[in-house]
Each structure stands twice: as C-alpha cells, then as structure tokens.
Amino acid sequence: MSTRRQFIQALPATGASFAVSGHLVLNESPAHAQEAAPSDVKVAEGKAPRKPPLTREGRNALAEIGAKIGLISWQLTQLTEPALKGLAFEVRRTAEYGDEPGLWLGQPLIDPPVAGGALI
C-alpha cells in the first residue's frame, strides 16, 4: 500500500499517461475550443486599470516571504508520515484557538493591516 505522499507524487505521471494513451488508443484528436459566433463577440472599451507600483519595501517583503515559503515547503517534504499527521492536527488546533485562524487554514486575510494604522 502506498503512502499519501507517494500517491501525490505519482499524479502528474498518471495524468500524462492517460493523456497520451487516450490519444493513441482511441485515435481521437485533443479537444479544441469552439469558435464564437460573430454576434457573441463583444469589443472591450476603455483601458485596463493601472497596476499599483511595487515599492522597495514591497519588493523586500515579497523576497522575504518567498524565501520563507520555500523553507516551509522544504521542511514539509522532509517530514515522515506520522510527523505530517501530527503537524496537520496541531495546525488545525492552532487555527481554532490561536491568532489569525484564516492564515493557518490558507484563507485570505479579511481586514489586512494598513501601514501606519490609518484606515482607508
């Protein structure tokens, strides 16, 4: 019996094999999108909203967060199956009773803090 980690690691290879075998065995061509009728096409008007500038402070925070996410990902891959189950239990408990429960559960922050404490 394979572990959950082995199962998840095998998913990309399994999906690729189904895609190739379906094409070869069934002699079907890959699916293509249908073209829209001319009456269904709407022309966009105006211009796209401008993206806000990324300041030095924002770039530094993005780099630091990215490095920490990479470390978290690496640490999770190093855990054994029992350790991973124990960690999942503690994360759920921390989310229920600790600070920032949405962050622990991977949900977006509802009211993110504003720099300087000012309300917009």
C-alpha angles and dihedrals in degrees: 000000000000125000125244090254092054090048093052092046090053095052098087093050092047093050092049092050091052091050092051096041093047090054095046101038100039095037089224125145119234116271117267129196117256117245116251120243113251091247091057094058116097122194115231115235130199124019134292117265114264116252115238116252119261107231126207089258090053093047091050092049091048092051092047093047091047091052092050092048089052090051092049091050092050093048091051092053090053094057123102120233095260091047090050091052091049091048092050090052092050092047091053090048092048090049091052098046106017138073122288098015093179092057091054090050094047096251123138119261112262098211110015114203116260120226111262092014092269119144119229 
